[in-house]
Amino acid sequence: MELAGVRLFCKHKTMPIAQNH
């Protein structure tokens, strides 16, 4: 049940990081 939240958090955190790099 918390997997969806963790996946969204990971995607949101990797999205800005990839664009910042």
Secondary structure, DSSP 8 states (H G I E B T S, - for coil): --HHHHHHHHHHHHHHHHHH-
